[in-house]
Amino acid sequence: MPRAVRVFSFSRFLENFAFVRRGKFFLLNFPPFSPPPPKKKTGTTILVDPWLVGALTFGDTPWLYEGKKKRLPAQDLAAVCSRTDVLLISQALPDHAHGPTLRALPDKALPVVCSPAAEAAVREAGFTDVTALPIGASAETAGGRLRVTATAGALVGPPWATRENGFLIEELGTTATRPLRIYYEPHCDWGEGALDALAGGGEGGAIDAVVTPAVSQRLAGYPLVMGEENLVRLVRALRPAALIPLVNAEFEQSGPLAAAIQQVGDGGAAAVEARLRESGLASTTKYYAPEAPGRPLAIEIA
């Protein structure tokens, strides 16, 4: 028996950013329905990997790499915090755990769920309600309205390094038959067994939506983001109803590291949709082309 239609809106707050692939920050919102039925959605908003102020550097070395958004409108950061229920940080790299943004956000009591590697940066920025999730662990947050589970995500160091986090986000406390389940992994990379656990669904069931990049990025040949290689594998394994690709926004890069970064693949709507059709996945997974930065993308899951 089909589940009732549920809707979430996916908005990139300000502008998507990418250095090497990844971490375009975004808001994930579960808007409440009006009029009733009541409790169909919880009205919860998650701010993911934000970059709201300043430049991006790695290890405070702008001579090596500096990224600047071409357009970074001034934000009322207090208002941003007031609209946010949970801050989600997937990795310790500065394009996910962006130090200037974390320090500038004024509400240090805002709940934060992060990878263990990112915990130090979050606490150094002054946040006090911090849950660092090791791979395989889960935590309820936002007053019990959400459950976040850490999965084995991207390998951002040597082969023996601990992988960073992907996240399974589940909305709780609604009248739906089961939680809406969204999988986010900012590099389209995962550890052994991670997809098997997600596809099996456990008690929760299937994955409704996947948020991940559709292109690859390499640093002097070293793979950093793996959307070109792995996107079809990921969709085939999880069979989500919705695919929302992370996309790059216009930004300026400088320094020798910037010159060594190469993007591989075509992340345009036509190219991604063609890949899904050629793989026999278009009938089960709908691709949602990104809206303009800051505009909500409403997605219905039947």
C-alpha positions in Angstrom: 0.0 0.0 0.0 1.6 3.3 -1.0 2.5 5.8 1.7 1.0 9.2 1.8 2.9 11.9 -0.1 5.4 13.7 2.1 7.3 16.8 1.1 10.6 18.3 2.2 12.3 21.3 0.8 16.0 21.4 0.0 17.4 24.9 -0.2 21.0 25.9 -0.7 21.4 28.8 1.7 23.0 31.7 -0.3 25.3 30.1 -2.8 26.5 26.6 -3.2 30.2 26.4 -2.7 32.7 23.9 -3.9 36.4 23.7 -3.6 37.0 20.2 -4.7 33.8 18.7 -5.2 32.1 19.0 -2.2 30.5 20.6 0.5 28.1 22.9 -1.0 26.3 23.8 2.1 22.5 23.6 2.3 19.4 23.7 4.4 17.3 20.7 4.7 13.8 21.5 5.9 10.8 19.4 6.7 8.0 22.0 6.5 4.8 21.5 8.5 1.6 20.9 6.6 -1.1 23.6 6.7 -4.0 22.9 6.9 -4.0 19.6 8.8 -3.6 16.7 8.9 -1.5 17.5 12.0 2.0 16.1 12.5 2.4 15.1 8.9 5.7 17.0 8.9 7.6 18.3 11.9 8.8 21.8 10.6 12.4 20.9 11.4 15.3 22.6 9.6 18.9 21.3 9.4 21.8 23.6 8.3 24.5 21.4 6.7 28.2 22.3 6.3 27.7 26.1 6.2 29.9 28.7 4.7 28.3 32.1 5.4 31.1 34.5 5.9 34.7 35.1 4.9 37.1 33.2 2.7 38.0 29.5 2.6 41.6 28.4 3.4 43.2 25.2 4.4 45.4 25.4 7.5 45.2 29.2 7.3 47.5 29.3 4.3 45.8 31.6 1.7 49.1 31.7 -0.2 48.5 28.0 -1.0 44.8 28.1 -1.5 42.1 30.7 -1.0 38.5 30.4 -2.2 36.2 33.4 -2.3 32.5 33.5 -3.3 31.8 36.0 -6.0 28.6 36.9 -4.2 28.4 36.6 -0.4 25.5 38.8 0.7 25.6 40.0 4.3 23.5 37.7 6.5 21.7 38.2 9.8 23.4 35.3 11.5 21.1 35.5 14.5 18.2 35.0 12.2 20.0 32.1 10.5 20.4 30.5 13.9 16.8 31.2 14.9 15.5 29.3 11.8 17.8 26.3 12.4 17.1 23.4 14.7 20.3 21.4 14.1 23.7 22.1 12.6 25.2 19.1 10.8 28.9 18.9 10.0 30.0 16.0 7.9 33.8 16.4 7.9 36.7 18.2 9.6 38.0 19.8 6.4 37.4 23.6 6.4 35.0 23.5 3.5 32.7 21.5 5.8 33.7 22.7 9.2 34.3 26.3 8.1 35.9 28.0 11.0 35.0 31.7 10.2 31.3 30.7 9.9 31.3 28.5 13.0 32.8 31.2 15.0 30.5 33.9 13.6 27.2 32.0 14.3 26.0 33.6 17.6 23.8 30.9 19.1 26.4 28.6 20.6 23.6 26.5 22.3 22.5 25.4 18.8 22.6 21.5 18.7 25.4 20.2 16.5 25.8 16.7 15.2 29.2 16.1 13.6 31.9 13.6 12.6 34.4 12.8 15.4 37.1 14.5 13.4 35.1 17.8 13.2 34.3 17.9 16.9 37.4 19.9 17.9 36.7 22.6 15.3 33.0 22.9 16.5 34.0 23.1 20.2 36.7 25.6 19.5 34.1 27.8 17.8 32.2 27.8 21.2 29.4 25.4 20.6 28.4 23.5 23.7 25.7 21.0 22.6 27.8 18.8 20.4 27.2 15.2 19.5 30.1 13.6 17.7 28.9 10.4 16.0 31.4 7.6 15.2 30.5 5.4 12.2 27.5 3.2 13.0 26.2 5.4 15.9 22.9 7.2 16.0 21.5 10.0 17.9 18.1 11.7 18.2 18.2 15.5 18.0 15.9 18.5 17.6 13.8 17.5 20.5 13.3 14.0 19.3 12.1 15.1 15.8 15.2 13.7 14.0 17.4 10.7 14.1 20.9 11.0 12.6 23.0 7.9 11.9 26.7 8.1 10.9 27.8 5.9 8.0 31.2 5.2 6.6 31.8 8.1 4.2 34.7 9.7 2.4 38.3 8.7 2.8 40.1 12.1 2.9 43.5 10.9 4.1 45.8 7.9 3.6 44.3 4.4 3.1 44.6 3.7 6.8 42.8 6.8 8.0 39.4 6.6 9.6 36.7 7.6 7.1 34.7 10.7 7.5 30.9 10.6 7.9 28.0 10.2 5.6 24.7 10.7 7.3 21.3 9.0 7.3 18.7 11.6 8.4 15.3 10.3 9.5 12.3 12.4 10.5 10.5 11.2 13.6 7.4 12.1 15.4 5.0 12.2 12.4 1.9 10.2 11.5 3.7 8.7 8.5 4.0 4.9 8.3 7.8 5.2 8.6 10.3 8.1 8.8 11.3 10.0 5.7 14.9 8.8 5.2 17.6 11.0 3.5 21.2 9.9 2.8 23.8 12.6 2.5 27.4 12.0 1.5 29.4 15.0 0.1 32.0 13.1 -1.8 30.0 10.2 -3.3 32.4 7.9 -1.5 31.7 5.2 1.2 33.3 2.5 3.2 32.8 -1.2 2.8 29.4 -2.4 3.9 27.9 1.1 4.2 25.5 0.8 1.3 24.5 -2.8 2.2 23.4 -1.5 5.6 21.5 1.4 4.1 19.9 -0.6 1.4 18.8 -3.2 3.9 17.0 -0.4 5.6 17.0 -2.1 9.1 13.8 -1.1 10.9 13.4 2.1 8.9 13.0 0.7 5.3 14.2 2.2 2.1 16.1 5.4 1.3 13.8 8.1 0.0 16.3 10.7 -1.2 20.1 10.9 -1.8 22.1 14.1 -1.7 25.6 13.7 -3.2 27.7 15.1 -6.0 27.4 13.9 -9.6 30.9 14.8 -10.8 34.4 14.0 -9.6 37.2 16.2 -8.6 40.9 15.3 -8.3 43.9 17.0 -6.8 47.0 16.2 -8.9 45.3 13.0 -10.0 44.3 12.0 -6.4 40.6 11.4 -6.2 38.8 13.7 -3.8 35.2 13.5 -5.0 33.9 10.5 -6.8 30.6 11.3 -8.3 31.6 10.5 -11.9 32.7 7.0 -10.9 30.2 6.2 -8.2 26.9 8.0 -8.7 25.3 5.2 -10.7 26.6 2.6 -8.3 25.1 4.5 -5.4 21.7 5.0 -7.0 21.6 1.4 -8.1 22.3 0.2 -4.6 19.9 2.4 -2.7 17.2 3.0 -5.4 16.1 6.4 -3.9 12.9 8.0 -5.1 14.8 11.3 -5.4 18.4 12.3 -6.4 19.5 15.8 -5.5 23.1 16.4 -6.7 25.4 18.8 -5.0 26.5 21.4 -7.5 29.3 23.9 -7.7 28.7 27.6 -7.6 30.7 30.4 -9.1 33.6 31.2 -6.9 37.2 32.5 -7.2 40.2 30.3 -6.4 43.8 31.3 -6.1 47.1 29.7 -5.1 49.0 26.8 -6.5 46.6 24.2 -5.0 43.7 25.7 -7.0 45.6 25.1 -10.3 46.0 21.4 -9.4 42.3 20.7 -9.0 40.5 19.1 -11.9 36.8 18.4 -12.3 35.9 15.2 -14.2 32.4 14.6 -15.6 29.3 16.5 -16.5 27.0 17.4 -13.7 24.4 19.1 -15.9 20.8 17.9 -15.7 20.8 16.4 -19.2 24.0 14.4 -18.5 22.9 13.1 -15.2 19.4 12.1 -16.5 21.0 10.4 -19.4 23.2 8.3 -17.1 20.2 7.3 -15.1 18.3 6.3 -18.3 21.3 4.3 -19.7 21.6 2.5 -16.4 17.9 1.6 -16.2 17.4 3.7 -13.1 15.3 6.6 -14.4 12.0 4.7 -13.8 12.6 4.4 -10.1 14.8 7.5 -9.3 13.8 11.0 -10.2 16.5 13.6 -10.7 15.8 17.0 -9.3 17.6 19.8 -11.1 18.9 22.4 -8.6 17.0 25.6 -8.3 18.8 29.0 -8.2 20.9 29.5 -5.0 18.6 30.3 -2.0 15.4 29.0 -3.7 13.8 26.0 -2.0 13.4 22.8 -4.0 10.3 21.0 -3.0 10.3 17.2 -3.4 7.4 14.9 -3.1 8.0 11.3 -1.9 5.0 9.0 -2.5 
